[in-house]
Amino acid sequence: MRGRVQGVGFRWWTARQARALGLAGSVRNLRDGAVEIHVSGDPDAVSELRALLGHGPRTARVEAVAEIPPRPAESPEFVILQ
């Protein structure tokens, strides 16, 4: 995710959305100002999260979303990484 996605509660918002959808994975800030999200679970729930991420929380401004091939979830839950 690129745009104004750090310092606006984006990781916490993403974790709430993912947990509510029953997804596993992680979210973390990157040094370049982007946010990296890994997610796995029901394909419909993943699609719903993807749609939500295009807007983000009220205080965010999402300018770009890049998708990469999925990797196995690191945790059976959705976690916020530092």
A tleap script that builds the chain and sets N, CA, C and O, in Angstrom:
source leaprc.protein.ff14SB
mol = sequence {
  NMET ARG GLY ARG VAL GLN GLY VAL GLY PHE
  ARG TRP TRP THR ALA ARG GLN ALA ARG ALA
  LEU GLY LEU ALA GLY SER VAL ARG ASN LEU
  ARG ASP GLY ALA VAL GLU ILE HIE VAL SER
  GLY ASP PRO ASP ALA VAL SER GLU LEU ARG
  ALA LEU LEU GLY HIE GLY PRO ARG THR ALA
  ARG VAL GLU ALA VAL ALA GLU ILE PRO PRO
  ARG PRO ALA GLU SER PRO GLU PHE VAL ILE
  LEU CGLN
}
set mol.1.N position { 0.847 -1.150 0.000 }
set mol.1.CA position { 0.000 0.000 0.000 }
set mol.1.C position { 0.905 1.228 0.000 }
set mol.1.O position { 1.875 1.306 0.754 }
set mol.2.N position { 0.577 2.150 -0.831 }
set mol.2.CA position { 1.307 3.423 -0.866 }
set mol.2.C position { 0.316 4.574 -0.732 }
set mol.2.O position { -0.863 4.450 -1.062 }
set mol.3.N position { 0.820 5.669 -0.250 }
set mol.3.CA position { 0.004 6.857 -0.025 }
set mol.3.C position { 0.236 7.333 1.398 }
set mol.3.O position { 1.318 7.140 1.952 }
set mol.4.N position { -0.768 7.951 1.988 }
set mol.4.CA position { -0.662 8.337 3.399 }
set mol.4.C position { -1.220 7.169 4.211 }
set mol.4.O position { -2.390 7.152 4.592 }
set mol.5.N position { -0.339 6.189 4.465 }
set mol.5.CA position { -0.764 4.956 5.119 }
set mol.5.C position { 0.021 4.665 6.398 }
set mol.5.O position { -0.197 3.635 7.036 }
set mol.6.N position { 0.915 5.546 6.770 }
set mol.6.CA position { 1.622 5.407 8.036 }
set mol.6.C position { 1.289 6.604 8.909 }
set mol.6.O position { 1.150 7.727 8.425 }
set mol.7.N position { 1.164 6.347 10.199 }
set mol.7.CA position { 0.847 7.425 11.133 }
set mol.7.C position { -0.630 7.792 11.155 }
set mol.7.O position { -1.009 8.817 11.723 }
set mol.8.N position { -1.472 6.951 10.533 }
set mol.8.CA position { -2.908 7.242 10.480 }
set mol.8.C position { -3.749 6.062 11.000 }
set mol.8.O position { -4.961 6.023 10.789 }
set mol.9.N position { -3.103 5.107 11.677 }
set mol.9.CA position { -3.825 3.965 12.226 }
set mol.9.C position { -4.130 2.874 11.212 }
set mol.9.O position { -4.993 2.028 11.448 }
set mol.10.N position { -3.429 2.889 10.090 }
set mol.10.CA position { -3.727 1.938 9.017 }
set mol.10.C position { -3.517 0.490 9.446 }
set mol.10.O position { -4.342 -0.368 9.132 }
set mol.11.N position { -2.430 0.204 10.155 }
set mol.11.CA position { -2.176 -1.189 10.577 }
set mol.11.C position { -3.264 -1.679 11.516 }
set mol.11.O position { -3.750 -2.801 11.371 }
set mol.12.N position { -3.646 -0.863 12.461 }
set mol.12.CA position { -4.675 -1.251 13.431 }
set mol.12.C position { -6.016 -1.438 12.742 }
set mol.12.O position { -6.734 -2.393 13.038 }
set mol.13.N position { -6.361 -0.548 11.837 }
set mol.13.CA position { -7.602 -0.651 11.076 }
set mol.13.C position { -7.609 -1.927 10.238 }
set mol.13.O position { -8.602 -2.652 10.205 }
set mol.14.N position { -6.483 -2.194 9.559 }
set mol.14.CA position { -6.375 -3.395 8.729 }
set mol.14.C position { -6.542 -4.657 9.575 }
set mol.14.O position { -7.255 -5.580 9.182 }
set mol.15.N position { -5.892 -4.695 10.718 }
set mol.15.CA position { -6.005 -5.866 11.593 }
set mol.15.C position { -7.451 -6.084 12.035 }
set mol.15.O position { -7.924 -7.221 12.059 }
set mol.16.N position { -8.153 -5.013 12.382 }
set mol.16.CA position { -9.569 -5.151 12.783 }
set mol.16.C position { -10.415 -5.706 11.649 }
set mol.16.O position { -11.243 -6.593 11.859 }
set mol.17.N position { -10.205 -5.181 10.446 }
set mol.17.CA position { -10.979 -5.650 9.294 }
set mol.17.C position { -10.686 -7.123 9.004 }
set mol.17.O position { -11.604 -7.915 8.791 }
set mol.18.N position { -9.406 -7.481 8.999 }
set mol.18.CA position { -9.012 -8.861 8.692 }
set mol.18.C position { -9.538 -9.836 9.741 }
set mol.18.O position { -10.038 -10.908 9.402 }
set mol.19.N position { -9.428 -9.467 11.000 }
set mol.19.CA position { -9.928 -10.341 12.065 }
set mol.19.C position { -11.436 -10.514 11.977 }
set mol.19.O position { -11.947 -11.613 12.193 }
set mol.20.N position { -12.152 -9.444 11.664 }
set mol.20.CA position { -13.602 -9.522 11.528 }
set mol.20.C position { -14.006 -10.446 10.378 }
set mol.20.O position { -15.074 -11.058 10.415 }
set mol.21.N position { -13.158 -10.544 9.365 }
set mol.21.CA position { -13.424 -11.408 8.220 }
set mol.21.C position { -12.881 -12.823 8.422 }
set mol.21.O position { -13.039 -13.675 7.548 }
set mol.22.N position { -12.242 -13.081 9.567 }
set mol.22.CA position { -11.714 -14.411 9.861 }
set mol.22.C position { -10.451 -14.763 9.090 }
set mol.22.O position { -10.185 -15.937 8.831 }
set mol.23.N position { -9.674 -13.756 8.725 }
set mol.23.CA position { -8.463 -13.973 7.938 }
set mol.23.C position { -7.232 -14.110 8.820 }
set mol.23.O position { -7.212 -13.634 9.955 }
set mol.24.N position { -6.216 -14.760 8.292 }
set mol.24.CA position { -4.913 -14.880 8.949 }
set mol.24.C position { -3.912 -14.043 8.168 }
set mol.24.O position { -4.140 -13.717 7.003 }
set mol.25.N position { -2.800 -13.694 8.815 }
set mol.25.CA position { -1.764 -12.951 8.118 }
set mol.25.C position { -1.114 -11.909 8.993 }
set mol.25.O position { -1.117 -12.014 10.220 }
set mol.26.N position { -0.550 -10.889 8.340 }
set mol.26.CA position { 0.169 -9.856 9.083 }
set mol.26.C position { 0.150 -8.544 8.310 }
set mol.26.O position { -0.096 -8.505 7.105 }
set mol.27.N position { 0.419 -7.470 9.051 }
set mol.27.CA position { 0.537 -6.136 8.471 }
set mol.27.C position { 1.713 -5.452 9.159 }
set mol.27.O position { 1.903 -5.599 10.366 }
set mol.28.N position { 2.505 -4.700 8.383 }
set mol.28.CA position { 3.630 -3.968 8.970 }
set mol.28.C position { 3.970 -2.757 8.127 }
set mol.28.O position { 3.711 -2.718 6.924 }
set mol.29.N position { 4.563 -1.760 8.791 }
set mol.29.CA position { 5.077 -0.580 8.097 }
set mol.29.C position { 6.429 -0.920 7.493 }
set mol.29.O position { 7.205 -1.681 8.071 }
set mol.30.N position { 6.704 -0.352 6.327 }
set mol.30.CA position { 8.005 -0.489 5.691 }
set mol.30.C position { 8.768 0.822 5.806 }
set mol.30.O position { 8.164 1.881 5.978 }
set mol.31.N position { 10.053 0.758 5.715 }
set mol.31.CA position { 10.890 1.958 5.857 }
set mol.31.C position { 10.640 3.002 4.795 }
set mol.31.O position { 10.875 4.190 5.017 }
set mol.32.N position { 10.157 2.561 3.621 }
set mol.32.CA position { 9.932 3.520 2.530 }
set mol.32.C position { 8.599 4.251 2.630 }
set mol.32.O position { 8.240 5.005 1.727 }
set mol.33.N position { 7.853 4.034 3.729 }
set mol.33.CA position { 6.582 4.711 3.929 }
set mol.33.C position { 5.367 3.910 3.497 }
set mol.33.O position { 4.233 4.350 3.687 }
set mol.34.N position { 5.593 2.737 2.918 }
set mol.34.CA position { 4.488 1.875 2.497 }
set mol.34.C position { 4.068 0.959 3.640 }
set mol.34.O position { 4.727 0.907 4.679 }
set mol.35.N position { 2.988 0.253 3.444 }
set mol.35.CA position { 2.508 -0.756 4.383 }
set mol.35.C position { 2.432 -2.074 3.631 }
set mol.35.O position { 1.917 -2.124 2.514 }
set mol.36.N position { 2.943 -3.144 4.236 }
set mol.36.CA position { 2.939 -4.478 3.633 }
set mol.36.C position { 1.939 -5.354 4.377 }
set mol.36.O position { 1.944 -5.420 5.606 }
set mol.37.N position { 1.089 -6.017 3.620 }
set mol.37.CA position { 0.051 -6.869 4.202 }
set mol.37.C position { 0.123 -8.241 3.558 }
set mol.37.O position { 0.154 -8.355 2.333 }
set mol.38.N position { 0.148 -9.280 4.376 }
set mol.38.CA position { 0.055 -10.662 3.916 }
set mol.38.C position { -1.221 -11.218 4.509 }
set mol.38.O position { -1.482 -11.060 5.702 }
set mol.39.N position { -2.017 -11.872 3.672 }
set mol.39.CA position { -3.318 -12.352 4.153 }
set mol.39.C position { -3.652 -13.692 3.507 }
set mol.39.O position { -3.331 -13.940 2.345 }
set mol.40.N position { -4.303 -14.546 4.289 }
set mol.40.CA position { -4.792 -15.809 3.746 }
set mol.40.C position { -6.109 -16.155 4.415 }
set mol.40.O position { -6.403 -15.707 5.523 }
set mol.41.N position { -6.889 -16.958 3.723 }
set mol.41.CA position { -8.183 -17.372 4.247 }
set mol.41.C position { -9.171 -17.584 3.129 }
set mol.41.O position { -8.788 -17.783 1.976 }
set mol.42.N position { -10.440 -17.540 3.470 }
set mol.42.CA position { -11.510 -17.735 2.509 }
set mol.42.C position { -11.360 -16.733 1.358 }
set mol.42.O position { -11.231 -15.533 1.604 }
set mol.43.N position { -11.375 -17.207 0.107 }
set mol.43.CA position { -11.184 -16.294 -1.031 }
set mol.43.C position { -12.169 -15.127 -1.078 }
set mol.43.O position { -11.795 -14.021 -1.469 }
set mol.44.N position { -13.415 -15.358 -0.687 }
set mol.44.CA position { -14.385 -14.253 -0.682 }
set mol.44.C position { -14.023 -13.211 0.371 }
set mol.44.O position { -14.163 -12.012 0.134 }
set mol.45.N position { -13.560 -13.666 1.530 }
set mol.45.CA position { -13.152 -12.741 2.594 }
set mol.45.C position { -11.905 -11.968 2.173 }
set mol.45.O position { -11.791 -10.775 2.457 }
set mol.46.N position { -10.969 -12.638 1.497 }
set mol.46.CA position { -9.765 -11.957 1.003 }
set mol.46.C position { -10.163 -10.879 0.005 }
set mol.46.O position { -9.628 -9.771 0.036 }
set mol.47.N position { -11.099 -11.200 -0.879 }
set mol.47.CA position { -11.572 -10.206 -1.856 }
set mol.47.C position { -12.236 -9.025 -1.167 }
set mol.47.O position { -12.057 -7.879 -1.579 }
set mol.48.N position { -13.003 -9.303 -0.117 }
set mol.48.CA position { -13.655 -8.213 0.617 }
set mol.48.C position { -12.622 -7.309 1.281 }
set mol.48.O position { -12.759 -6.086 1.259 }
set mol.49.N position { -11.575 -7.917 1.882 }
set mol.49.CA position { -10.517 -7.112 2.494 }
set mol.49.C position { -9.799 -6.292 1.428 }
set mol.49.O position { -9.503 -5.118 1.647 }
set mol.50.N position { -9.520 -6.890 0.292 }
set mol.50.CA position { -8.845 -6.180 -0.796 }
set mol.50.C position { -9.644 -4.930 -1.177 }
set mol.50.O position { -9.066 -3.862 -1.381 }
set mol.51.N position { -10.951 -5.061 -1.270 }
set mol.51.CA position { -11.792 -3.909 -1.610 }
set mol.51.C position { -11.721 -2.838 -0.518 }
set mol.51.O position { -11.627 -1.649 -0.822 }
set mol.52.N position { -11.766 -3.252 0.737 }
set mol.52.CA position { -11.676 -2.303 1.846 }
set mol.52.C position { -10.332 -1.583 1.847 }
set mol.52.O position { -10.265 -0.387 2.132 }
set mol.53.N position { -9.261 -2.311 1.529 }
set mol.53.CA position { -7.920 -1.717 1.545 }
set mol.53.C position { -7.764 -0.611 0.511 }
set mol.53.O position { -6.928 0.278 0.671 }
set mol.54.N position { -8.548 -0.661 -0.525 }
set mol.54.CA position { -8.483 0.383 -1.552 }
set mol.54.C position { -8.882 1.749 -1.032 }
set mol.54.O position { -8.582 2.769 -1.653 }
set mol.55.N position { -9.560 1.769 0.111 }
set mol.55.CA position { -9.992 3.031 0.717 }
set mol.55.C position { -9.281 3.286 2.037 }
set mol.55.O position { -8.919 4.423 2.339 }
set mol.56.N position { -9.081 2.234 2.826 }
set mol.56.CA position { -8.418 2.377 4.113 }
set mol.56.C position { -9.269 3.129 5.117 }
set mol.56.O position { -10.431 3.431 4.844 }
set mol.57.N position { -8.698 3.435 6.282 }
set mol.57.CA position { -9.430 4.198 7.290 }
set mol.57.C position { -9.632 5.641 6.822 }
set mol.57.O position { -8.994 6.095 5.873 }
set mol.58.N position { -10.523 6.343 7.503 }
set mol.58.CA position { -10.862 7.730 7.119 }
set mol.58.C position { -9.653 8.635 6.959 }
set mol.58.O position { -9.611 9.461 6.048 }
set mol.59.N position { -8.675 8.487 7.834 }
set mol.59.CA position { -7.532 9.403 7.833 }
set mol.59.C position { -6.456 9.038 6.820 }
set mol.59.O position { -5.501 9.795 6.644 }
set mol.60.N position { -6.588 7.902 6.152 }
set mol.60.CA position { -5.587 7.452 5.186 }
set mol.60.C position { -5.914 7.969 3.787 }
set mol.60.O position { -7.036 8.386 3.498 }
set mol.61.N position { -4.909 7.927 2.943 }
set mol.61.CA position { -5.088 8.211 1.521 }
set mol.61.C position { -4.312 7.140 0.765 }
set mol.61.O position { -3.086 7.201 0.679 }
set mol.62.N position { -5.020 6.166 0.221 }
set mol.62.CA position { -4.396 5.061 -0.496 }
set mol.62.C position { -4.204 5.482 -1.939 }
set mol.62.O position { -5.162 5.822 -2.633 }
set mol.63.N position { -2.943 5.457 -2.389 }
set mol.63.CA position { -2.633 5.852 -3.761 }
set mol.63.C position { -2.354 4.654 -4.657 }
set mol.63.O position { -2.574 4.724 -5.866 }
set mol.64.N position { -1.872 3.552 -4.080 }
set mol.64.CA position { -1.546 2.379 -4.894 }
set mol.64.C position { -1.598 1.120 -4.044 }
set mol.64.O position { -1.218 1.116 -2.873 }
set mol.65.N position { -2.078 0.055 -4.667 }
set mol.65.CA position { -2.096 -1.260 -4.043 }
set mol.65.C position { -1.408 -2.199 -5.017 }
set mol.65.O position { -1.845 -2.332 -6.160 }
set mol.66.N position { -0.349 -2.845 -4.587 }
set mol.66.CA position { 0.359 -3.812 -5.423 }
set mol.66.C position { 0.147 -5.196 -4.823 }
set mol.66.O position { 0.297 -5.386 -3.616 }
set mol.67.N position { -0.199 -6.150 -5.661 }
set mol.67.CA position { -0.404 -7.517 -5.185 }
set mol.67.C position { 0.758 -8.383 -5.628 }
set mol.67.O position { 1.250 -8.273 -6.751 }
set mol.68.N position { 1.183 -9.245 -4.720 }
set mol.68.CA position { 2.238 -10.207 -5.017 }
set mol.68.C position { 1.682 -11.605 -4.748 }
set mol.68.O position { 0.685 -11.742 -4.038 }
set mol.69.N position { 2.308 -12.642 -5.301 }
set mol.69.CA position { 1.811 -13.994 -5.046 }
set mol.69.C position { 1.768 -14.273 -3.543 }
set mol.69.O position { 2.663 -13.866 -2.802 }
set mol.70.N position { 0.727 -14.967 -3.105 }
set mol.70.CA position { 0.591 -15.236 -1.666 }
set mol.70.C position { 1.677 -16.157 -1.149 }
set mol.70.O position { 2.260 -16.938 -1.900 }
set mol.71.N position { 1.939 -16.056 0.135 }
set mol.71.CA position { 2.850 -16.971 0.813 }
set mol.71.C position { 2.095 -17.537 2.013 }
set mol.71.O position { 1.099 -16.955 2.443 }
set mol.72.N position { 2.550 -18.648 2.552 }
set mol.72.CA position { 1.832 -19.229 3.694 }
set mol.72.C position { 1.754 -18.241 4.859 }
set mol.72.O position { 2.692 -17.488 5.119 }
set mol.73.N position { 0.633 -18.264 5.542 }
set mol.73.CA position { 0.456 -17.382 6.700 }
set mol.73.C position { 1.465 -17.735 7.778 }
set mol.73.O position { 1.737 -18.909 8.028 }
set mol.74.N position { 2.017 -16.711 8.415 }
set mol.74.CA position { 2.991 -16.914 9.486 }
set mol.74.C position { 2.303 -17.236 10.797 }
set mol.74.O position { 2.939 -17.730 11.728 }
set mol.75.N position { 1.027 -16.965 10.879 }
set mol.75.CA position { 0.287 -17.136 12.118 }
set mol.75.C position { -1.138 -17.548 11.771 }
set mol.75.O position { -1.648 -17.153 10.722 }
set mol.76.N position { -1.792 -18.330 12.622 }
set mol.76.CA position { -3.191 -18.677 12.356 }
set mol.76.C position { -4.131 -17.500 12.615 }
set mol.76.O position { -5.327 -17.587 12.335 }
set mol.77.N position { -3.598 -16.407 13.146 }
set mol.77.CA position { -4.366 -15.195 13.415 }
set mol.77.C position { -3.828 -14.073 12.549 }
set mol.77.O position { -2.859 -14.261 11.813 }
set mol.78.N position { -4.447 -12.912 12.632 }
set mol.78.CA position { -3.943 -11.741 11.937 }
set mol.78.C position { -3.199 -10.890 12.945 }
set mol.78.O position { -3.768 -10.487 13.960 }
set mol.79.N position { -1.921 -10.610 12.674 }
set mol.79.CA position { -1.074 -9.913 13.649 }
set mol.79.C position { -0.490 -8.638 13.049 }
set mol.79.O position { -0.359 -8.498 11.833 }
set mol.80.N position { -0.145 -7.716 13.941 }
set mol.80.CA position { 0.535 -6.486 13.562 }
set mol.80.C position { 2.003 -6.668 13.903 }
set mol.80.O position { 2.357 -6.926 15.054 }
set mol.81.N position { 2.861 -6.531 12.887 }
set mol.81.CA position { 4.293 -6.665 13.091 }
set mol.81.C position { 4.929 -5.290 13.280 }
set mol.81.O position { 4.451 -4.299 12.729 }
set mol.82.N position { 5.980 -5.237 14.040 }
set mol.82.CA position { 6.694 -3.973 14.250 }
set mol.82.C position { 7.775 -3.796 13.227 }
set mol.82.O position { 8.483 -2.789 13.245 }
savepdb mol mol.pdb
quit
